[in-house]
Structure formats: C-alpha cells, structure tokens
Amino acid sequence: MLKESPIFDVEHGFGGDGETVPFPFSDSPPGVPAGTGGGCLQDGPFKDWTLHIATRNQTGPRDDRCLTRSINTEVGRDWCNSVVNEAVLRQPDYVSMYLNMQGSVSQYAKYFGVHACGHFVVA
C-alpha cells in the first residue's frame, strides 16, 4: 500500500500524511477522489516547516503557512501503475507518447495520465 511505502516513513523518509481536512481542494480537477490528508504535516522531518511563498504560488505578498500533504492511494492505484507506464512507453513516436503521458485531467474516470498522477498522488 502506498502509505506504507518507505518514502513516507516518519523516521527515515519524508513523513506521512497531513492532518485530515475537508475535500475537495480547490486545485483538484473534477472527479478526482479525495486523498487522506490535506492539512499540515503531523510527523516526519518537515512537520515544523513554514513556507514563505505567495498564495497558490502566485506572484504577490507572501503567505506564511505550514507544509501540507495528502496521500491519495486511489489515484496511485488507478493511474500510477506499471500498466499505464507501459502504455506510455509503447507509443510509436514522441508526440503520441507525450499525449498519452498527459492523459485527460478534465474527468478522473476518463484517463488521468502518469504526469498528472505524480501531482495528485501526493498533493
């Protein structure tokens, strides 16, 4: 299971999920299932970090806030797997590979794509 991966280990990895917050997040495409966190990190080496960047990473006044994380096992299971990866690698040319990798994030059930998958497995 994704959440038990060594990468999320509290002591030797990046730590686990953030505090559970209401879903959906404003940045999620329509139909993307909820992750299990979304709030400030509760453990691991980055739990006390403060980000000093503008809201939504835009140019503007800084908005000091905690580092957040939401681990989404559904997205990982459905779109970050070897079958999807192999479909990308089987494409006959660069353009086909690129389009297949991007998928369609307008509707989760249609095709999420391995590129967007990386953004929403750990959001």
C-alpha positions as CSV (number, residue, x, y, z in Angstrom):
1,M,0.0,0.0,0.0
2,L,1.2,3.5,-0.9
3,K,1.0,5.0,2.6
4,E,3.3,2.2,4.0
5,S,6.0,2.9,1.4
6,P,9.4,3.6,3.0
7,I,9.3,7.1,1.3
8,F,6.6,8.1,3.8
9,D,8.4,6.6,6.9
10,V,8.4,9.0,9.8
11,E,12.0,8.4,10.8
12,H,13.8,7.5,7.6
13,G,11.5,9.0,4.9
14,F,9.6,12.2,4.3
15,G,6.9,11.6,6.9
16,G,3.3,10.7,6.4
17,D,0.0,12.4,5.6
18,G,-1.1,15.8,6.7
19,E,-4.0,16.5,9.1
20,T,-7.3,15.4,7.6
21,V,-9.2,18.4,6.1
22,P,-12.4,18.7,4.1
23,F,-12.2,17.8,0.4
24,P,-12.2,18.8,-2.4
25,F,-9.2,21.0,-2.6
26,S,-9.7,24.0,-4.9
27,D,-6.8,22.8,-7.2
28,S,-8.2,19.3,-7.9
29,P,-9.6,18.5,-11.3
30,P,-13.3,17.5,-11.3
31,G,-14.0,14.0,-10.1
32,V,-10.6,13.3,-8.5
33,P,-11.2,11.2,-5.4
34,A,-10.2,12.5,-2.0
35,G,-6.8,11.9,-0.5
36,T,-6.5,11.1,3.2
37,G,-4.9,14.3,4.5
38,G,-4.6,17.8,3.0
39,G,-3.6,19.7,6.1
40,C,-0.4,20.5,7.9
41,L,2.1,17.6,8.2
42,Q,1.8,15.8,11.5
43,D,5.1,14.0,11.6
44,G,8.5,13.4,9.8
45,P,11.4,15.8,9.2
46,F,9.2,18.5,7.6
47,K,6.4,18.8,10.1
48,D,7.5,22.1,11.5
49,W,8.4,23.8,8.2
50,T,6.9,27.1,7.4
51,L,6.5,28.1,3.7
52,H,7.2,31.7,2.9
53,I,5.6,32.0,-0.5
54,A,2.5,33.7,-2.0
55,T,-0.9,32.0,-2.0
56,R,-1.2,29.4,-4.7
57,N,2.5,30.0,-5.7
58,Q,1.5,33.2,-7.5
59,T,3.4,36.5,-7.5
60,G,2.3,38.6,-4.6
61,P,2.7,39.1,-0.9
62,R,4.0,36.1,0.9
63,D,1.5,33.9,2.8
64,D,3.4,32.1,5.6
65,R,1.9,28.7,6.1
66,C,2.7,25.1,7.0
67,L,3.7,22.4,4.6
68,T,0.7,20.2,3.7
69,R,0.3,16.8,2.2
70,S,-2.5,14.5,1.1
71,I,-1.6,10.9,0.0
72,N,-4.1,9.6,-2.5
73,T,-4.0,5.8,-2.8
74,E,-6.8,5.7,-5.3
75,V,-5.0,7.8,-7.8
76,G,-1.8,5.8,-7.2
77,R,-3.6,2.5,-7.7
78,D,-5.5,3.6,-10.8
79,W,-3.1,5.8,-12.8
80,C,0.4,5.3,-11.3
81,N,1.0,1.7,-12.1
82,S,3.0,-0.4,-14.5
83,V,0.2,-1.0,-16.9
84,V,-0.3,2.8,-17.5
85,N,3.5,3.3,-17.6
86,E,3.9,0.5,-20.2
87,A,1.2,2.1,-22.4
88,V,3.1,5.3,-22.4
89,L,6.4,3.5,-23.3
90,R,4.7,1.6,-26.2
91,Q,3.8,4.7,-28.1
92,P,5.4,4.8,-31.6
93,D,6.6,8.5,-31.5
94,Y,7.3,11.4,-29.2
95,V,4.0,13.2,-29.8
96,S,1.9,10.1,-29.1
97,M,4.0,9.3,-26.0
98,Y,3.6,12.9,-24.8
99,L,-0.2,13.0,-25.3
100,N,-0.6,9.5,-23.7
101,M,1.5,10.6,-20.7
102,Q,-0.5,13.8,-20.2
103,G,-3.9,12.0,-20.3
104,S,-7.1,13.9,-19.7
105,V,-7.4,15.6,-16.3
106,S,-10.8,17.0,-17.2
107,Q,-12.5,13.9,-15.9
108,Y,-10.9,11.5,-13.5
109,A,-12.6,8.3,-14.7
110,K,-11.7,9.0,-18.3
111,Y,-7.9,9.0,-18.1
112,F,-5.7,10.7,-15.6
113,G,-2.3,10.2,-17.1
114,V,1.1,9.4,-15.4
115,H,2.2,13.1,-15.5
116,A,-0.8,14.4,-13.6
117,C,-0.7,11.3,-11.4
118,G,2.5,12.5,-9.8
119,H,0.9,15.8,-8.8
120,F,-2.2,14.2,-7.2
121,V,-0.8,11.1,-5.5
122,V,1.0,13.3,-3.1
123,A,-0.8,16.7,-3.2
